[in-house]
Each structure stands twice: as structure tokens, then as C-alpha cells.
Amino acid sequence: MSHRVFVSRLIPEAGLEILRARTDLDVWSGEMPPSPTELRDRVKGCDGAICLLSDTIDAAFFKAAGPALKVVSLFAAGYNNVDMNAAREARVIITNTPDQLTEATAELAFTLMAAAARRVKEGIDNVRDGQWRTWGPLILRGRDLRGSTLGIIGMGRIGAALARRAVAFGMQVVFFDPSPFMIPPGDAPVTRVATLDELLGRSDFVSLHCPLTPQTRHIIRKETIALMKPGCVLVNTARGPCIDTDALVDALKKDRIFAAGLDVTDPEPLPADHPLVSLPNCLILPHVGSATFSTRDAMAVGAARNLLDVLDNRLPADTLNPDVFSLPH
Ligand code: GLV
């Protein structure tokens, strides 16, 4: 009998066709994600599921799925939406697709950094609103990347990929990462600093590349913003709650920092009438770090292969809880 598999959104066909050939496949086709109740309903009796960062994977999810569920394969790198203790209790393997999206996300972080520094949003608004009356020596002056210091919080795959880009553009790079598992950014010269305070005090640009954990929730807040250089540009392509949104609104309104470029926000999605949206020095994208055609295809293929590997009793490299593999199911 073929395995029953649920996919919680339409992902690229490259992944679906791999699954269709081998499983009894059910795909959620709505534009909006399934509600927690709908998710629990659809995953009932499945052997595996491919889930997104918008799905809550908790004890209730595993209970609803039942004993057949062996694997939740995430179409994502981040896994703060998964209760890993509950996964262990339920003996369910959790996998993700981190390598596939490293370069695309680093490219977007770089894009946000440059666009926020050079006031691209204000420039576009200026033209659209008919304000472009002449070439102005004093208008829309921004910040240089070259010669500036970029502070990276979290030297994992994406932090390292951004560091290489920044060095190529003539920036100095410092980073803060309390984890011993940091990834060195190849040949790019970077300097590790011992504390977050030191990083914030030295950086003209600060970019977040840490996972969302209890330690990193609101790592950027009123007190830490106070340590940043006045002209600093803040970039977030990690998770929205790493920044205290109210503190950021206040800092941007008061020009306490120069600008922010955000691909992730708290809340997410951000309502169009949220105070952040109308700030001229805040550039916001709708969580599209990995959204290139080839990256999303690679994520779909990776997620499908991870899922099938587990169903075939093989342990994929991108397993987040490999210890569960040896436990009796
Ligand atoms: C996107 O944010 C991801 O974690 O894949």
C-alpha cells in the first residue's frame, strides 16, 4: 500500500511530481494556509507531511495525525513553528531545507541593506508622487556601503553568505554568534566580537541571521537600539519577533537609526495600516527571502526527497532531530 502524504500548500511541481510517483498524495490547494483545525483534519492517518512556516506543528498536530506519522518535512530552513519536544514524544522525524535557500536569502538581505541605505523606497515614492522637479544636490542622500562596517548577528549559512558579499563590496564585517557551530565565511576576512553590545557599538549596518529562540526574541529592543550608532541601518531577513516592533517604530520615527530593511515582521503578515508601513525610512517586503524560481524548485525537491528518505528508513542529512531515528516508532 502506498504511503499517505499531505502537503500543506501548493509547492513547485518539481517536488510534487516526485511525491505523486510514490505516494497517495493530498495537497492543500488554497491560497491561504489551512487553519490549525483544517491542518489537523487533513494530516489524520498520514505517514508523512510537507509543511510550511505558516503551519503550527505542536502536540495537538501530532495527536491528530496519529501513530502512522513518521516525518514532517519542512519546506523551510527555520523551524520555530515546530514543537521539537512534542515531535520527539510522537517519534516523528523533522527535516528542513537549509542549504537550498542560503544564497537567495543572502542576496535579498544584501538587496535590503543597499536599498535601505540608498533610500530606494523614498526615491520611488518621490517619482510616483510627482515630487521629482529637478536634480537636487541635497536630496535623498543616503549611506555608503563601501568603507562601512556590517555587524552580522548569527554566523550560520546565510550570515556567512552575506559576509562574503559584503566583503566583496568593500565593507568590514564583524559578527556575534554565541554558538560554537558557527560557519566560517570561507576566505572572507571577518572579525568575531565577544558581545552583542560590542557589535552594536561598532556597526554601521546590522543584519540579523539568527534563529528565533527564547534568547533571540527581541534581541533588538529599546535597550539594544540605544547601543547602535545613530546612522545605523538595520536589516532583518530572519524572523520578525527578533525585533521588538514598537521599539523599532519609535527609533525610526525619531531618526534614532537611519533606516530599516525588513523581509520579516511581527506580526506577519503586517496589516497595510500598521505604523511601520507608512514610515519613509522603513522598507518592507512580504517574507520573500527564498523566493526565486530555482530556489523554490530546489526546496520542493529537497523537501520531497527528505520525506521519502524517512519513509524508506533512511536518515536525511537535513534532519533536525536525528536521535528520534533510533527510537522505536
Ligand atoms: C524562511 O523564512 C525559511 O525559514 O525558510
Residues whose N, C-alpha, C, O or C-beta is under 5 A from the ligand:
A	BS01	GLV	F75 A76 A77 G78 A238
